[in-house]
């Protein structure tokens, strides 16, 4: 079983807030019961107050239970089995190397992404983040589908997919992967350490970055030059 990383403070705070209505309702209910038992003479006004208080306590308990069902605890992150690294094709123009470094930095610091790889024109141009010992991207069925259809694929929980073995250039306990096409020539590969972690907003943002990188490849690495680079 993969090692589980401890929950951060924000997650613990969220869980505590979700339990507040349940405990508040329980404490209120116990207090009302104790007050009713210890009161020797019950007045009409107190009886009405007890009814209102009992209803309020029941509502609080119900809200607490509903929050537990509607807002499930998010899945835990894992410590990926790999080493941090950065490898970039030095044959690329310097301007493109800088752009790739900046784009991947944004992905690693602003999303749950922990590993990045860029595959273009049959060659691995970049690997960054937490990586395995495999240094090249070898497209399998999933990546080839993305290359052929030019449509992204999001594997929300990698352990459920038999074809996950093709992503051996990422740590073996990677939890989720996005394969985002780079125009007609390549694919941007992102690995996360939490399953079901990318939001719709993340996916749109990643698609925008991929479109920008695809434009830069077309402008700075024409197809003929890329073919010559891949042969060297």
C-alpha positions in Angstrom: 0.0 0.0 0.0 1.3 3.5 -0.8 2.4 5.7 2.1 -0.2 8.3 3.0 0.9 11.9 3.5 -0.6 13.5 6.6 -3.5 15.8 6.1 -2.7 19.5 6.0 -4.1 22.1 8.3 -6.7 23.3 5.8 -8.2 19.8 5.5 -8.3 19.3 9.2 -10.0 22.7 9.6 -12.7 21.8 7.0 -13.4 18.5 8.7 -13.8 20.3 12.1 -16.2 22.9 10.7 -18.3 20.1 9.1 -18.7 18.5 12.5 -19.7 21.7 14.4 -23.5 21.5 13.7 -23.7 17.9 14.8 -21.9 18.5 18.1 -23.7 21.8 18.8 -27.1 20.1 18.3 -26.1 17.2 20.6 -24.9 19.5 23.3 -28.1 21.7 23.0 -30.3 18.6 23.2 -28.5 17.3 26.3 -28.8 20.7 28.0 -32.5 21.0 27.3 -33.1 17.5 28.7 -31.1 18.3 31.8 -32.9 21.6 32.3 -36.3 19.8 31.9 -35.4 17.1 34.5 -34.0 19.6 37.0 -36.9 22.0 36.8 -39.4 21.3 39.7 -42.3 23.3 38.2 -42.7 23.6 34.4 -44.3 26.8 33.2 -46.1 27.2 29.9 -43.5 29.6 28.5 -40.7 27.2 29.4 -42.6 24.3 27.7 -42.8 26.4 24.5 -39.1 27.2 24.8 -38.2 23.6 25.2 -40.2 22.7 22.0 -38.4 25.3 20.0 -35.0 24.4 21.4 -35.6 20.7 20.7 -36.5 21.4 17.1 -33.4 23.6 16.7 -31.2 20.9 18.2 -32.7 18.3 15.9 -32.1 20.6 12.8 -28.5 21.1 13.8 -27.9 17.4 14.2 -29.6 16.7 10.8 -27.4 19.4 9.1 -24.3 17.8 10.5 -25.3 14.4 9.2 -26.1 15.8 5.8 -22.8 17.6 5.5 -21.0 14.3 6.2 -22.9 12.7 3.3 -22.9 15.6 0.8 -19.3 16.7 1.4 -17.2 13.6 1.6 -13.6 13.8 2.8 -11.3 14.4 -0.1 -8.9 11.6 -1.0 -5.5 11.6 0.7 -2.3 12.5 -1.2 0.5 10.0 -1.5 4.3 10.4 -1.4 5.4 9.6 -4.9 8.1 6.9 -5.4 10.6 8.9 -7.4 13.2 11.6 -7.3 12.8 15.3 -8.3 14.5 16.3 -11.5 14.5 18.4 -14.6 15.6 17.3 -18.0 15.1 19.4 -21.1 16.3 19.0 -24.7 19.3 21.3 -25.1 18.9 21.3 -28.9 15.7 23.4 -28.5 16.0 27.2 -29.1 16.8 29.0 -25.9 13.6 31.1 -26.0 11.6 27.8 -26.2 13.6 26.3 -23.3 12.7 29.3 -21.1 9.1 29.1 -22.1 8.9 25.4 -21.3 10.6 25.9 -18.0 8.2 28.7 -17.0 5.0 26.8 -18.2 5.9 23.6 -16.3 6.8 25.7 -13.2 3.3 27.2 -13.3 1.7 23.7 -13.6 3.8 22.3 -10.7 3.1 25.2 -8.4 -0.5 26.0 -9.2 -2.2 22.6 -9.7 -1.9 19.2 -8.0 0.6 18.2 -10.7 3.8 16.6 -9.4 5.3 15.2 -12.6 5.4 16.7 -16.2 6.6 15.3 -19.5 6.4 16.7 -23.0 6.5 14.4 -26.0 6.7 16.0 -29.5 7.5 14.6 -33.0 8.6 11.3 -31.6 11.0 12.7 -29.0 10.9 13.4 -25.3 11.6 17.1 -25.0 11.1 17.6 -21.2 10.7 15.8 -18.0 10.2 17.6 -14.7 9.0 17.1 -11.2 9.0 13.7 -9.3 10.2 11.2 -11.9 11.1 7.5 -12.2 14.3 6.1 -13.6 12.8 5.8 -17.1 14.1 8.7 -19.1 12.0 8.6 -22.3 8.3 8.7 -23.2 7.3 5.6 -25.1 3.7 6.1 -26.3 1.3 3.3 -25.5 -2.4 2.9 -26.4 -3.6 5.8 -24.3 -1.1 8.4 -25.5 -1.4 7.2 -29.1 -5.1 7.7 -28.9 -4.6 11.3 -27.8 -2.1 11.8 -30.6 -4.5 10.4 -33.2 -7.8 12.0 -32.0 -6.3 15.3 -30.7 -8.5 15.0 -27.7 -7.4 15.1 -24.1 -7.7 12.1 -21.8 -8.0 12.4 -18.0 -7.3 9.2 -16.0 -9.0 10.2 -12.7 -7.6 7.2 -10.8 -4.7 5.6 -12.5 -4.8 2.3 -10.5 -8.1 1.4 -12.2 -6.6 1.4 -15.7 -4.7 -1.7 -16.9 -2.9 0.5 -19.5 -1.2 2.5 -16.7 2.0 0.5 -17.3 2.8 2.7 -20.3 3.4 5.7 -18.0 6.5 4.1 -16.5 8.4 7.4 -16.9 6.2 8.7 -14.0 6.4 7.2 -10.4 4.7 3.8 -10.1 2.2 5.2 -7.5 1.1 8.2 -9.6 -2.6 8.7 -8.8 -4.0 10.6 -11.8 -2.8 11.6 -15.2 -3.9 14.1 -17.8 -2.8 13.6 -21.4 -3.3 16.9 -23.2 -2.6 17.2 -27.0 -0.1 19.8 -28.2 -1.6 20.7 -31.5 -1.0 17.9 -34.1 2.5 17.0 -33.1 2.7 16.0 -29.5 1.2 15.6 -26.0 1.6 17.2 -22.6 1.6 14.7 -19.8 0.8 15.6 -16.2 0.9 13.3 -13.2 -0.8 14.0 -9.8 -0.3 12.4 -6.4 -4.0 12.6 -5.5 -6.8 10.8 -7.4 -9.8 12.7 -8.8 -7.9 15.9 -8.1 -8.1 18.0 -11.3 -11.1 20.3 -11.5 -12.9 21.5 -14.6 -11.1 24.9 -14.1 -7.8 23.1 -13.9 -8.5 21.2 -17.2 -9.4 24.4 -19.0 -6.3 26.1 -17.7 -4.1 23.2 -18.7 -5.6 23.2 -22.2 -4.8 26.9 -22.5 -1.2 26.3 -21.6 -1.0 23.4 -24.1 -2.4 25.6 -26.9 0.2 28.3 -26.1 3.1 25.7 -26.1 1.8 24.2 -29.4 1.9 27.7 -31.0 5.4 28.2 -29.7 6.5 24.8 -31.2 5.0 25.7 -34.5 6.8 29.1 -34.5 10.2 28.2 -33.1 10.5 24.5 -34.1 9.1 24.0 -37.6 8.3 20.4 -38.5 11.3 20.0 -40.8 13.7 21.2 -38.1 12.0 18.9 -35.6 12.5 15.9 -37.8 16.2 16.7 -38.1 16.4 17.2 -34.3 14.8 13.9 -33.6 17.4 12.1 -35.8 20.3 13.6 -34.0 
